[in-house]
């Protein structure tokens, strides 16, 4: 990707009055009562929320994060009338493979901030220049510094936008990686535009295979996994029902209260990595708060709209006869929101070429297990350059 970049140059520069208003709101936080149960039983505990807010007020430096983000090339590219924020790092060497990294909820493009340079310039981090990628990190519509759609859209729609973004960038062949919504968008991208994708890599099995008439019988192993996954969903996915049915009502408190927004988001960084344990999420407060800031600055409402498609069933289900034919690699982690399924389940929906399930880790591997994920991505795509 050596041609001039499309769209408008962009740098993060939040107006100071926005930060002053945030400080005032944090200082006036009205704290709720709390039941006498083990921490994290019913969500973010009061003691952790108070510590996070105090750190946000006294020690967190958003301007330093702006400077860190602005080290990278950024563009706003008009796709279907929506300005999509894209962070781009041209890879080393003569033939870096273009790689689109797609985040999910409640993450953001900042999930990948520590992966961009090692993936683009492996020779600087103990790797081989032959493994370099040109790293492209778009923010989903309605997330971060991307514009919002006028009404809820589906991840399949976003996948089409990503292909048009790739064409705007002059890409005729590229790779893609994602987790959470990123795994769903990347999967639809491969299904609908297989000729453009060299291969895809996922850290969650994004699409649900067809298991109706004409499909192979569900095995005992698959049935056991379905039952286990349903138990996890019963205790972890209440947020999906709220965001997918009444997002507008939820938007008022999350837009008005930074402490409320943080408590809603940060609880997932605990529950989907060390859920059930009475200890802090395994992430630094600064990185967690920076991620929350991305939602605070431009609002969370439109980001929540993707869940409408999840609740109405249009987000991730393959129809009879549909299967991703693009070579697919998986790196799965045991404490993810979606439990790693048997390989046979993934093979119903994908052309699986690598399927690694690790003994530890959860939903945010780019932040929790960055070096491991980098090596998984490098190793998998080596065969598809």
N, C-alpha and C positions, 0 to 999 in steps of 0.2 A: 504494500500500500504506500506508494511513493508519490502519487498525484496530490495536488492541493486538496485539503480537506473541505468537505461541504459544510454548509450551515454558517452560523455566526460564532465567532470566538466568545468564550465565556470564562469568567473568573468569579469565584465565590467572594462576595463582599456584602455581608449582611449590614444594613444600616444600623448605626449606633443606637438610635431610638428603639429599635426592636430588641436589642440586647439590654437596654436600660429598663424597658417594660418587663422583660423576663426577670431581671433581678428583683424588681418590685413585687412581682407575682410570687416568686419563690420566697421572699421575705414574709409574705402574708399568707402562707400556706395554712389552711385550716385542716387539722389532723383528725382522722376518725378514731373511734374506739376500736378495740381489738379483742377478739375472744381469747380465752386462756387455753390455747391448744398449741401443739408444736409449731414452730416457725415454718412458713411456706405451705401449711395445710390448706388454707383458703386463699392463697395469693401472696402478694408481697407483704412481708411483715413490717409492722410500724417502725421497729428499730432500724431496719435496713433502709427503708424509705427515707427516714429522717437523716441517716448518715449520707445517703446519696444526695439529697437536697442540699445539705450543708456543704458537701464537697462541690456541688454545682455552683453554689453561691460564692464560696470562698477561694476555691483552688482551681476550678476548671477554667481553661483558657481557650475560648472558641477561636480567637484570632490566630493562635498557634495552629489550630486544626485547619483554618482557612489557608494559611501559608503552606501547610503540608499538602493539602489538596491541590493548590494552585501551582505546585511544582510540575504537575502533569498538564499536557495539552487537553483542553476541554472545548466542546462545541455544543451548540444548540442546533439540532437538525430537525427541520420540519418534516414530519412523517404523518400523513393523513390529517394535516391541519393542527398537529400537536407538536410543540417544541420538545424534542427528546434530548435530555442532558446525556452527553457521552464523554467519558474519560478515555483517552487514547494514549498508549505508549508504544511507539514504533520499536519493533524488536531488533536485536542485533543480527549481524550477518547478512548474507545475500538473500536468503529465502526464509524469513521467519513466517511461520504459519499463522494467519489471522485467527484469533480466538475470541469469541464473544462470551463473556462471563455474565450470567444473569442472576441477580439476587432474589430474595423473597421477602416475606413479611414475618416478623417485624424487623428484619434486617434492612440493609440499604447497600448502596455501592461501597460504603465504607467497610463492609465485611471483607472486601478484597484489597483494601489499601496496602496491606503488607505483602500481598502476593504479586502485585503488578510488576515490580522491578525484577524479582527473581524469575518470574516467568518470561519477561521480555529480554532479560540480560543474564541468562544462566551462567555464563562464563565469569561473571563478577561474584557469583555465589557458590563456587565450587563445582559448577556443572559444565556442560558442553554447549558451545555456541550453536551447534546443529539442532539443539532442542529449543531454540528461541521461538517465541510467539510475538506477534504484534497484538497487544492486549487491548481489547475494546470492551468497556464496561458501561453499558447504558443503564439508566434508571428507568424502571417501569413507569408507564403513564400514571400520573397522579402521585408518584413517589419522588421525594427529594426535590431536585431542581428541574425535573421534567414537568411539562404542562399536564393538566388533567383532561381526561375525556369529558364530554358533556353529560354522559350518563354511564352506568356500569357497562363494561365490556368484558369479553372472555379472554382467557389466556391464549386461546387459539387465534383470536384477533390480534393479540400482541405478537404472537409468533409471525404472523404475516407482516406486521410492522417491522419486526427485526430483519426479515428478509429484505424488505424495501430499504431499510437502513443500510444493510450490507451492500446493496446495489448502489446506493448513494455514495458509499465509501469506495466504490470501484472494485468490490470483491466478487469474484465469480466462483471461488472455492474457499471455504473457510470451515473452521471447527467451532464447537460450542460446548459450554459447560454450565451446569447450574444445580442448585438445590432449592427445596421448598417450591415456591412459585416458579423459580428459575428452572427446576427440573421439569415442570409441566410445560412451560413455554418452550424450552429447548426440545422437548419431545415432540410437540406439535410442529415446531420448525422442521425437524427431521422428517416427520410424516408427510408434511405438505410440500416440502422443497428438498427432496432427497438428492436431486442432482447437484445442489450447491454445497452440500455438507460432506466434508471428508469423513467425519466421524463425530460422535458426541460422547460426553462423559458426564455422569450424573452422580450426585451423592444422596439421591432419594429416587425411588421408583415412582416416576411422576404420573404415568398413565395406568388406568385400570383396564385390564384385558377383558374382552368379551368372553363370558362363560355361559352364555345361553345356548340355544339350539345349535348343534353342529360343532361345538367346542369339545375338546377332550374332557373326560370326567375330572372333577376336582379330587386331587389325591388326599390321602390322610394327612400328610405333612402340610399341604396347603390349607386344609380345613382347620388344623390346629393353629396355624398362623392367623387365619381369618378370625378365629375366636379370640386369640390373644390380642390382635390389633383392635378388635371391637371393644375389649375391656379398657385399653388405653384411650381410645376415642371417647368412651363414656365419661372419663374423668378429665380429659384434656381439651376437648373441642367445644366447650360451651361458647367460647369467644367466636367461633365460626358461625354459630346460629345467630348471635347478636349482630355481628358485622354483616352477615348475609341476609338478614331480614329487616333490621331496624338501624342501619348505619347512620341515618340522619340524627336520630335521637342520641346515639352514642357520641356523635361528633361534637355536641355542645360542650360537655364536660372535658373531653380530650383536647378541644381547641382552646378552652378557657383556662385550664389548670395545668401548668407544667409538671407539678408533682403528680397529678392524676395521670397524665400521659406517661410519665416515667414508670409509675407503678404498673400500669396496664402493659407496657412493653417489656420491662425488665424481668417481670415474673416469668416470661417465656424463656429468657436466657438461663433461668434456674431450672424450670420444669422440664425443659427439653435437653438438658445436659446432665444434671444431677438431681432430678426430681425425686422427692421423698427423703432427701438428706437435709439436715439442719445445718447448712453452712452456706456461705456466700456463693453466688454464681462464679464460675471459674474464669472470670474476665475482669480486667482492670476497670475501675470506675470511669476513667477518662474515655476509654473506647466505648463503653456503654452509653455514657452521656452524649458523646459526639453523635452516636447513632440516633439517640432520642432527639437531639438538636435538629437533625435532618428532617424529622417529622414535625418538630415544633415550628420551624421557620416558615414553612409553607402549608402546614396543616396536614392532618392524617385522614380526613374524611374520604377523599377520592382514592387513597390507597386501600381503604377498607372495602371499596366497592367490588374488588375481584371476588370477594366471598359470596356475592349474590350468585355467581355462576356455580360455586361449589355447593351451595344450598339447593339450587334448582336442578343440579345434576348435569349441567352442561360443561363443567370445567375440565374433566379429566377422563371421561369414559370413552373407550374405543367402541366403535360400531362393529357389527359382525363383518369379518373379512379385513378389518384394518389391523395393521401391524407395522411398527417402525422397522424399515429395511436397512437403515443406515447403521453401520457398525457402532455398537454401544458398549461403553465400559462403565462399570459401577464401582464406587467406593462407598460402602455403607457402614453405619455406626450404630451400635446396639441401643443407645439411649435416645435415638431420634424420636420425633413425634410419630412418624410412621415406622413401625418396627421393620427391620430388614426381612423381606419375605424369602421363601426358598427360591433358589435360582430358577426352578421350573416355572414359578409364577412370573418372574421377569421375562422368561423366554416366551411366554404366551404373547407378550406385547412388543418385544424388542429382539433385534439380532444381537444377542449378547456375545461379546468377544472377551470380556474380562468381568469377573464378579468377585470382588473382595469384600469380606465382612470382617471388620476389626473388632477386637475385644473390648475396647473402651472408646468413649467419645459420643457426641450427640449431634444435634441439629445444625450447629454452626462450625463446621470443620475448618473453614477458612480462618476463623478467629481462634479456635481451640486447638487445632492440629494443623496449623499452616504448613510447616515443613513436610509433613506426611502427605497432605493434599497436593502440594507442589510436585512431589516426587511421583505420586499416582498419576497426575495429569501429564507430566513429562513422559513417563514410561508408557502410558497407554497410547498417546498420540504419535509416539515414535514410529509405529507401524503404518500410520495413515498420512504421512507427509507427502 
